[in-house]
Amino acid sequence: MKQKVHDVSNAELDHRLKALFGAILDLPVDQVGPELSTQSCEKWDSLNQIHLTNAIEEEFGFTMDFEDQMRMLTYDIALEIVSRHGR
């Protein structure tokens, strides 16, 4: 069973989210970080935005509202959204 967001440390959240982004965007984990955005990564298109949203919801056990889905345009924003839920 996956751990809920409130059960994990910030470092573990970051690690799990980086692994998820790397898998979906087909990037090495060391290329996933604050500089990653829809503008800097060709593979982060509208379809992969949906895949990322679904994977985040499944991995971290919450439903992302539409506003958060639309503003998740950088890795840092995704991390902030995941960190906010369940805390």
N, C-alpha and C positions, 0 to 999 in steps of 0.2 A: 504494500500500500504506500502511495506517495505521501510525503510529509506535506502538511499544509504550510502556507507562507509563515504564519505566526510561530511555527515550531522550529524554524531554522535561523541560523545567523546570517548577517548581511554578506559575509564572505561566501557562505554556501549558496545563498540566493544568487549572487553574482556568478559563481561557478556554474550552477545549473542553468542559468539564463544564457550564459555564453555558450555552453554546450548545445543548447536548443537552437540558438541563432546559427551557430556553426553548422549544425546538421541540416537545417532548413535552407540556409543560404549557400551551402556547400563551400564553407570557408574554414580554414584552420582556426581553432579557438583563439590562438594568439593574435589573430586579425580582428577579433571581435572586441570592441571596447568603446570608449566615449566618442571616438571620431566616426564610428559607423553610423551611417544614415541612409535614408532613401536617395539622397543626392550623391553619396560617395560610393554606393554599391549598386551596380547594374542589376544584380540578381534580386535585389529587394524591390520587386515590382508589386503591382496590385494583387496578383495571385498569391505571391509569397507573403504579403501583408496578411491575407486571410489565413494562410497556413500558420504564420507566427501567432496570430491571435488565438486560433484554435489550440495550438500546441501549448501556449502559455496558460490558457484556461484549464486545459487537461492536466498539465504538469503541476500547477500551483493551486488548483482546486477553487477557482472563483470564476465568475462570469464578468467579463470586461464590458463596461457600458459603451455605448456608441461614441460618446465624446472622447473617451480614452482611446478607443480604436482609431479614431480619426487623427488624434494628436500624437500617436506613437510613430514618430518619423525618425527617431534616433534611438540608439541603444540606451543612452542615459534616460530618456523619457520612459522607455520600456521598463528599465530597472526601477525607476521612481514609482511607476504604476504598480508593479509587482510588490515592491516594498510597502506601499501604502495599504494594500489590501490585507486584511487580517491582522493588522498591527493596532 
